[in-house]
Amino acid sequence: ENLGFQRREAFGLEFDERGIRWTSSPYFGQDAESTDAASRSYFAAMQRILESGYRTVVVSLRDPFTDLRPIAEAAEELGMNDGQYLYVFVDIFDPSLLFDDDPIVRKLIEGAAWVIPLSEDLLFFNSFFSSWFDQGQGTVDILNQLNPLTQGEEGFVDAQPDYYQTAIPEYGCAFMYDAVMTSGIGACTAWNLLNATKPRALSGLDHQLGVRQSNFRGASGEVTFGSPQFTFLGGTRKPGTVIWSSLNIRTPELGIFSIVHWNIPGEDSGWERVGNATEFDFIFAMGLPSRHCI
């Protein structure tokens, strides 16, 4: 639930800054423990969207395999799965859902959009990957010794000497790695600033200011904080330092995915179209080449 609130706040700030009208409709799932559980259900969330009149629905899922089916069922029952709505999935999604046994689920996501950040290491063999594969048994031994889990505990891994030559970082690892590095570099920056003035204990605010002044090339690309365009982004990573892609979720017959646009860091042009104007056109629900709803 906390993650959902954080995402709603992030989207809300972005929409407000850009002058986009919006509303939010949270759901708490079928396991919600509340006297008001009915109003927190998937169906209630979709019904509020229907009553709002909005036709573009940004979907932020907790767990695609748990949440998407009841959302699709609610959309079908409410008449919101007929091609009149554009569903935009952000971040957490699973492509295998295109082959789900439930035709209602497939119907909801075919013709939808998926906006997702991509780390630099996924597209280019950058220095992070080079360093990863160069690690040897010494690094493995140190990590095994520092592992807080013991054999038999869930999540325990007894890394072998060739771990870094056989294991490939999963999607999202680069951002988590950079988050940890940012915390460490921010602390060092804060200490340097304090020593230059008056030595004292490092406070949370000191650390935060140090993080905001961090600037380094990480696994996901250049990591820099602050935004000259949007005032509320002073403490967040600059949007232009992350590769963003906008994917069109298509039917398997049309190739499953088409990357329609992407944003490459360092370019002033913003979102760029990928490919030619025919093959990479966005195909909406029901196979329509253009959106026929408001």
C-alpha positions in Angstrom: 0.0 0.0 0.0 2.8 2.4 0.8 4.3 1.9 -2.7 1.0 2.7 -4.2 0.8 6.0 -2.3 4.3 6.9 -3.3 3.6 6.3 -6.9 0.4 8.3 -6.7 2.3 11.2 -5.2 5.0 11.0 -7.9 2.4 10.9 -10.7 0.3 13.6 -9.2 3.2 16.0 -8.9 4.3 15.3 -12.5 0.7 15.8 -13.8 0.2 19.0 -11.9 3.4 20.5 -13.1 2.5 19.7 -16.7 -1.1 21.0 -16.3 -2.7 17.5 -16.8 -6.1 16.9 -15.2 -6.2 13.6 -13.3 -7.8 11.7 -10.5 -6.6 8.6 -8.6 -8.5 5.4 -7.8 -6.6 3.2 -5.4 -7.3 -0.5 -4.8 -6.2 -2.6 -1.9 -6.8 -6.1 -3.3 -8.9 -8.9 -2.2 -6.8 -9.4 0.9 -7.6 -5.9 2.3 -8.5 -6.1 6.0 -10.9 -3.2 6.5 -14.5 -2.6 7.4 -14.6 -0.6 4.2 -13.1 -3.4 2.1 -15.8 -3.2 -0.6 -14.9 0.4 -1.5 -11.2 -0.6 -1.6 -11.8 -3.5 -4.1 -10.6 -3.8 -7.7 -14.2 -3.4 -8.9 -14.8 -0.3 -6.9 -11.5 1.3 -8.2 -12.5 0.6 -11.8 -16.1 1.9 -11.2 -14.7 5.2 -9.9 -12.7 5.5 -13.1 -15.8 4.8 -15.1 -17.7 7.5 -13.2 -14.9 10.0 -13.6 -15.2 10.0 -17.4 -11.5 9.6 -18.0 -10.5 7.2 -20.8 -6.7 7.0 -20.3 -6.0 4.8 -17.4 -2.5 4.6 -15.9 -2.2 1.3 -14.1 0.3 0.8 -11.3 0.3 -2.8 -10.3 1.6 -4.3 -7.0 1.8 -7.8 -8.6 0.8 -8.4 -12.2 -0.2 -12.0 -11.6 -2.4 -11.2 -8.6 -3.9 -7.8 -9.7 -4.4 -7.9 -13.4 -7.0 -10.6 -13.6 -9.6 -9.0 -11.2 -8.9 -5.6 -12.9 -9.6 -7.1 -16.3 -12.7 -8.8 -15.0 -14.0 -5.6 -13.5 -13.3 -3.7 -16.7 -15.2 -6.3 -18.7 -18.2 -6.2 -16.4 -18.3 -2.4 -16.5 -17.9 -2.2 -20.3 -14.4 -0.7 -20.0 -12.7 -3.5 -22.1 -14.2 -2.6 -25.5 -11.4 -0.5 -27.0 -12.7 2.8 -25.7 -10.0 3.0 -23.0 -6.3 3.3 -23.3 -4.5 1.4 -20.5 -0.9 2.5 -19.7 1.1 0.2 -17.5 4.1 1.7 -15.7 7.1 -0.1 -14.4 5.9 -3.5 -13.0 4.4 -5.7 -15.7 5.1 -9.2 -17.1 5.1 -9.9 -20.9 4.0 -13.5 -20.3 0.6 -12.2 -19.5 0.0 -11.8 -23.2 -0.3 -15.6 -23.2 -2.6 -15.8 -20.2 -5.2 -18.5 -20.2 -7.9 -15.9 -19.5 -9.0 -14.2 -22.8 -10.3 -11.2 -20.8 -6.8 -10.5 -19.5 -5.4 -10.7 -23.0 -8.1 -8.5 -24.3 -7.3 -5.8 -21.8 -3.6 -5.6 -22.4 -3.5 -6.0 -26.2 -3.2 -2.5 -27.6 -2.1 -1.0 -24.3 1.2 0.9 -23.6 4.0 0.0 -21.2 6.3 2.8 -20.1 9.4 1.5 -18.4 12.9 2.8 -17.5 15.9 1.0 -19.0 19.3 0.9 -17.4 22.3 1.6 -19.6 23.8 -1.8 -18.9 20.8 -3.5 -20.6 21.5 -1.7 -23.9 25.2 -1.3 -23.9 28.1 -3.4 -22.6 29.2 -0.6 -20.2 31.8 -0.4 -17.5 29.4 -1.9 -15.0 29.1 -5.1 -17.0 32.9 -5.2 -17.5 33.6 -4.8 -13.8 30.9 -7.4 -13.0 32.5 -10.1 -15.2 36.0 -9.2 -14.0 35.3 -10.1 -10.3 37.0 -13.2 -9.1 37.0 -15.6 -6.2 38.3 -13.0 -3.8 35.1 -10.9 -4.2 33.0 -14.0 -3.9 34.7 -15.1 -0.7 34.2 -11.7 0.9 30.5 -11.6 0.0 29.9 -15.2 1.2 31.5 -14.2 4.6 29.3 -11.1 4.8 26.1 -12.9 3.9 23.7 -12.4 6.8 21.6 -15.4 5.8 22.6 -19.0 6.8 22.2 -22.1 4.8 18.6 -23.3 4.9 17.2 -19.8 5.2 15.0 -18.5 2.4 17.1 -16.5 -0.1 20.4 -18.0 0.9 22.9 -18.4 -1.9 26.3 -20.1 -1.6 28.1 -18.3 -4.4 30.6 -20.4 -6.3 34.0 -19.0 -7.4 32.7 -18.4 -11.0 29.6 -16.7 -9.8 30.3 -13.4 -11.6 31.1 -15.2 -14.9 27.9 -17.3 -14.9 25.3 -15.0 -13.2 23.7 -12.2 -15.2 22.3 -9.2 -13.4 18.5 -9.1 -13.5 16.4 -6.2 -14.7 16.4 -3.4 -12.1 19.6 -4.5 -10.4 21.5 -1.5 -11.9 19.0 1.0 -10.3 19.3 -0.8 -6.9 23.1 -0.8 -7.2 23.1 3.0 -8.0 20.7 3.7 -5.1 23.2 2.0 -2.7 26.1 3.8 -4.2 24.2 7.1 -4.0 23.6 6.7 -0.3 27.3 6.0 0.3 28.6 8.8 -2.0 26.1 11.1 -0.4 27.4 10.4 3.1 31.0 11.0 2.0 30.0 14.2 0.3 28.1 15.3 3.4 31.1 14.6 5.7 33.4 16.6 3.4 31.1 19.5 3.5 30.9 19.4 7.3 34.7 19.1 7.7 35.0 22.2 5.6 32.9 24.1 8.1 32.3 22.8 11.6 32.8 19.1 12.5 29.7 17.5 14.0 27.6 14.4 13.8 26.0 13.6 10.5 22.3 14.2 10.5 19.6 12.9 8.2 19.3 16.4 6.6 23.1 16.5 6.1 23.0 13.1 4.4 20.1 14.2 2.2 21.9 17.3 1.1 25.0 15.2 0.3 22.9 12.8 -1.8 21.5 15.8 -3.8 25.0 16.9 -4.7 26.1 13.4 -5.8 27.1 13.1 -9.4 28.6 9.9 -10.8 28.4 7.4 -13.6 26.7 4.3 -12.3 25.4 1.0 -13.6 22.3 2.6 -15.0 24.0 5.6 -16.5 24.8 9.1 -15.3 23.4 9.8 -11.9 22.6 13.4 -11.2 20.0 15.0 -9.0 17.8 18.1 -9.4 15.8 19.4 -12.3 16.1 22.9 -13.9 12.6 22.5 -15.4 10.4 21.3 -12.6 10.8 22.9 -9.2 9.5 19.9 -7.2 12.2 17.6 -8.6 15.1 19.2 -6.6 15.7 16.0 -4.7 15.1 13.4 -7.4 17.2 12.0 -10.1 17.2 14.2 -13.3 14.8 12.7 -15.8 17.2 13.2 -18.6 19.7 10.8 -17.1 17.5 7.7 -17.5 16.6 5.9 -20.7 12.8 5.6 -20.9 11.0 3.5 -23.4 7.3 3.5 -24.5 6.2 0.1 -25.7 3.1 -0.9 -27.5 1.8 -4.2 -26.3 0.5 -6.0 -29.4 -0.9 -9.4 -30.2 1.6 -12.2 -30.8 0.7 -12.1 -34.5 1.9 -8.5 -34.6 5.1 -9.2 -32.9 4.1 -8.8 -29.2 6.0 -5.6 -28.6 7.0 -2.5 -30.6 9.1 0.2 -29.0 7.4 3.2 -30.4 9.3 6.0 -28.6 12.2 6.3 -26.3 14.1 9.0 -24.5 17.9 8.9 -24.6 19.8 10.7 -21.9 21.8 13.7 -23.0 19.6 14.6 -26.0 17.5 17.8 -25.9 14.9 16.5 -28.3 13.0 14.5 -25.6 11.1 11.5 -26.8 12.2 10.1 -30.1 10.3 7.9 -32.5 11.9 4.5 -33.1 11.8 3.0 -36.6 9.7 4.1 -39.6 6.2 5.6 -39.5 4.5 2.4 -40.7 5.9 -0.6 -39.0 6.2 1.1 -35.6 2.9 2.8 -35.5 1.0 2.4 -32.3 -1.7 -0.3 -32.6 -4.5 0.4 -30.1 -7.1 -2.0 -28.7 -9.0 -4.1 -31.3 -6.2 -3.7 -33.7 -7.1 -0.1 -34.5 -4.3 2.1 -36.0 -5.7 5.2 -34.1 -7.4 5.9 -30.9 -11.1 6.5 -31.5 -12.1 7.7 -28.1 -11.7 11.0 -26.2 
